[in-house]
Amino acid sequence: MIVYYAQECRRVLSRKYTFCILMTMLAFLLLHIPYHHLQANSYMQRERNQAYADAYILYSSLHDAIQENAETAKRFYQKEYEDYYVLMQIYDSKSYTESLDQKLRLQHNIYKNEISWLKAQQEFPLTYGLKERQRKVLWTTYMLEHELLPYATPYENKTANFLYQFLDNNVSLLVFFLIAISIVPMIVCRDFEEDVYKHIYTAAIPREHVLLAKLLVAITVIFGFSLIALGVVGLVTWLLYGGGSLAYPYLMVNGSLISAGSYLSSSLPLYLFTLLFLIILIFLFSCLCRKQVDACIYFGLLMALMYVCMEYQIFTKLQAWIPCFYIQGSRILSNEMGLSVVQAVLLCILFSAGGLVGLCAYFHRIDIRKE
């Protein structure tokens, strides 16, 4: 089996399509750098417009409070308007990146004032609720306590933040995985399409060993290419933009905070085992379909269905039992799916082992010579 594995590795690595896939994976990751620049520009424009709109609304509320002679409301709206006016100037400033600490402290004070006002069940003209402001002040408090400077935008291409943004983007991660595992049908189906499978699967080597060797080649190549692609992009972003901070906090869906380092250390094992499950799943499709086109079509339809369920949160309870959906790492880390990372990894291993045993049993039972 080891000899056949080595031969299969050489055969796969000698093909042009193998390095085309590696280059595609690398190009896909690198394209996220200009994409994040576009997202950052759009974010700044939205924040600037929102600051203008909020300041205008607060000014109107201040004018109404003066007309009604409401001293408490007048003091609150006066302070709010002044703070939002300064925030508006920070966004318009050419030295915006040098004013990030001032912006952080100003936002922290704004959030605390608005929380106190909302807790008093006072009318508030802006669209922000109490829970949203409490989540925001939790983030700003962490930043101030740990003496961290916020990124200019959430889409900074510093290595730690780039990896977080990429891994937290379900669509990007799914596409990256699909590009990586597209090599599996080429490895498996080629023997059937060239009509040499009878010779290979009826040779002296047990056919189960042949299947396992091909699977190990696919896993080795895919994991190796993923590591190379992520390593190259990590090096590029580090050289161009800096490494970022692993202590930088991010808000989860449930309102808790998680640092970049904790997120990466928890999510990477989860994504590796999810990728392993997807490799075995498309390996199974390839062995059953025996044609690259058919395997890609049927597997692509399954992934399209999975994406629709994931995007619109259909069958949410069922998603917790299907490893394909574990690319939603944030939902697992925030316990929104009702299972921990360890449980998700164990389910990936269980389903992967079950699919592999079933495939080996099927191939052991059929008589390839009579086909």
N, C-alpha and C positions, 0 to 999 in steps of 0.2 A: 504493500500500500504506500509506503514511504517513497519507494522508487517511482511509482506511478504518479504520486503527488508532485515530485520534483520534475518529472517529464511534463506534466500538465501545466505546472507553473512556467516552465520555459516556453511551452507552446503558446500560452495566453500572453505572456509578456513580449513575445516576438511579433504579435499582431499589431497592426496600425491602429485598429479601433480601440485597443486598450489605452494607448496614450492619448487618443482623441477624447476619451472619457475623462482622463485625468486633466487635460487642458480645459475641457468644458467645466469641470468642477471648479477649477482654479479661476477661470474667467467669470463664472457665476458669482463666486465670492468677491472677487475684485470689483465687480459691477455694483456691489453694495456700497462702495466708498462714494462714488458720485451720487448714487441714490440717496445716501444719508445727507449729502450736501444739499440736495434739492429739498429733502424733508426738513432740514434745518432752516433753510430760507423760508419755506412755507410756515414753519412753526413761529419764526420771529415775526412774520407779517400778521399771523393770527393773534399772537400775544400783544403786539402793538395795537392792533385794532380793538382787541378786547379791553385793553387798558384805557383807550380813548372812550369807548362806549361806557365802561363802568364809571369813569370820572364824570362824564356828562350826566349819567343817571343820578349819581350822588350829589352833583351840583343842583340838580332839579329838586332832589329830596331836601337838601339844605335850604333851598329857597322856600319850599313849602313849610319847613319847620320854623323858619323865621316869620313867615306870614301867620302861622298858627301860634306863635310865641311859646313853642314847646322847648324849654331850655335843655332838657336831657337829650332830646333828639337833635337839637341844634349843635350841642357840643360833640355828639357822636359823629354826625354827618360832616361837621367842620373838620374833625380829625381825619375821617375817612377820605374826604375830598383832597385834603392836603397830601396824605400818604399816596393816594392813587395818582395825583398830579406829579409827585416826585418819581413814582414808578414809571409813569408815562415818559418823563424826561430821560430816565435811565435807558429805556428802550430806544429812544431817539438819539441817544448820545453816540458819538463816534468812538468814544472810549468805553463802550459797553462791556467788553471783556475785562476791563480793569475795575469795573464797578460791581462785580458779581457778589462780593462780600456785603456791600451796601444793599444790594438788591435782596439778598438772603435775609438780612436783619430787618429790612423794611417789610418784607412779606411775612416774616414771623410775627411782627407787631400787628400787622393788618389781620392776620388769622386769629390772633389772641383777642383782639378787640371785637371782631365779628362773632367769635364763639361766645364771649360774654354777653353781647347784645342778643344773640339768638337764644341763649339759655334763659334770658329774661322774657322770652316769648314776645319780643318786640317785632314790629313789622320791618321787613328788610327788602329793599327794592331790587337787589341783585338776585340772580338765579341760584346762588350757591346755598347749599343746605348745611345744617349743623354737622352731620356725619362727614361730609366732604371736607369741611374746614378742620375738623378734628384729625382727619387723616393727614391733611397737609401740615398741620402744626406738629404732628408726630414726626414727620420727615424733617422739617426745619429744625426742630429741637435736637434731633440726632446729629444733624449736620453741624450745628453750633457747638454741641457738647464735644464732638470729636474733631472740631476745628478743621472741617473739610470745606473746600470751596465747591460750589455747584458748577456743573458744566454749563457752558454758555447756552446750549440747547440739549435736549435729551438724545440728540443724534450725533454727538461728538464721535469722531472716528478713533479715539484713543483705544488701545487694544482691548482693555477690560470691558469698556462700554460697547465697543463694536461687537465683541463676542456675545455680550448680554443681549443686545438688540437683535442680533442674528438668530440666536437660539430661542429667543422669546417670540420670534415671528413665525407662527405656525406654517404659513404659506412658504416662506423662504426655506425653512427646514425640510418641509415635505418635498419641495422641488429638488433640493440638494440630495436628499436620500434617493429620490427617483432616478436622478442622473447617475448616482453611484451604483445602484443595483441594476441599472440597464445592461451591465456587462454579464449578468447571470444568464439570460437567455442565449447570449452569444457563446458562452462556455458550454451550456448543456445541449442546446438544440442543434449545434453545428454537426455533431455526430449523426443525428437523425436525418438532417437535411442532406448530408453527403453520403448517406446510406452506408455508413461504416459501423453503425451501432451494434449490429449483430456480432461482428467480429470483436468489438470491444467488450460487450457485456456477456459474451459466452467464452471469453478467454480463461486462462488458468486462474486469474485473479477473481475472487468472488465478486459478483456484481454489486453487492452492498458496499464492498471496499472501494469499488470504482466510483459509486455515488458519493460516498463520504470524502474521497480524495478530491472530486470535483467541487464539492461543497466547501471543503477546507481551502481550496485554491480561490474560490469566489470570496470567502470571508477574508482571507489574507490580503488579496488584492484590494478589496473595497475598504477595509480598515486601514491598510497602508496608504492608499490614495487619499482617504479622508484626513488622515494625520498629516500627510504632506501638504494638502491644500490648505488646511487650517493653520499649519505651521508657517507656510509661506505668507499667507494673508496676515497672520499675527505679527510676523517680522516686518512686513511692509508698513502696517499701521503703527507699529512701535517706532520705526525709523522716521516716519513722516509726521506723526501726531503725538507720540509719547505713549507710555504704557497705561496711564490712567491709574485709578486707585481701586484695589480689591476691597477696601473698606467702604466704598461708595454705596449708599443705601438705595434700594428700589422699593416702591410700594407694591404690595401684592393685592390680589383681588379682595381678600378678606380684611384688608386694612392693616395687615402686619408689615413689618419691614424685613428685608433680607439684603445682606451685603452682596456685592458682586462676587467675592470669593466664595461665600457660602452657596450662592446660586450655581456657580460653575462646578463646584465640587459635588453638589447634590444632583444636578441635572445631567452632567456628562455621563455618569454610569447608566442613568435611566435611558438616555438617548442611544448609547452604545448597544444596550440590550434590545431596545426597540428596533434599531437598525438590524440587529441579528435576526430578530423575528421576521422582519420584512424580507431579508435575504432568503431565509428558509421558505417563506411563503411564495416568493416568486420562483424559487428553485423548484418547488412542488408544481407550480403552474407550468413551468418550462418542461418538466419531465412528463407531465400528463398531456400537454398540448403538442409537444415535440416540434413545433414550428415557432420561430422567433416572432413572426407577425401575430400569430394567434395568441401566444403567451403575453405579448405586450398589450394587445387589445383587451383581453379579458382582465388582466391585472390592472390596466389603466382604467377600465370601467369600475372595478372595485375601488380603486383609489379615488375616483371621481365621486362615487357614492359616499365614501368615507369623508371626503372634503365637505360635501353638502351637509352631512350630519354634524360635522365639527363646526362649520361656519354658522349654521342656524340652530345649533344645540338641540338636535333631534335625538331621541333615545338616549338622554343623558345618563340614566342609570345603567343602561346596557353598555355604554362606552367604557365604563370602569372595568369591564370584563374582557375587553378586546384590546390587545396590545398595540394595534395600529394607532389607536387614539392617544397613546402615551407620548406622542410628540407635543402634546399640550402640557409641557412641563410645569408651567406656572399654576395650572389648575390642580396638579398633583401636589406641588410644594405648598400650596395654600390650603390643601385638604378639601378643595371644592369637589373633587371626584369621590371622596370618601375612602381613599386608600393612601398609604404612605409610599415613599420611594422604594423601600425594601419590598413591600407587597407587590408593587408594580413590576419590579425586577424579577421577583419569584414567579409571577404570572407569565412574564415573557419567557423565562426559562422553561416553565411547564408546558406552555403552548408550543414552543419551538421544539422541545424534545418529543412531544406528542406527534407533531406533524412529521418530524424526521423518522420516527419509528414506524408510523403508518406508511410513509413512502417506501421505506426499506422492505416492509412486509409485502406491500403491493408488488414491488419489483421482484421479490423472491418468489412470489406465487405465479406470476405470468410466465408463459413459455415463449421466449423471444425468438427461438429458432423457427417456430411455426408462423410467425407473423409475415 
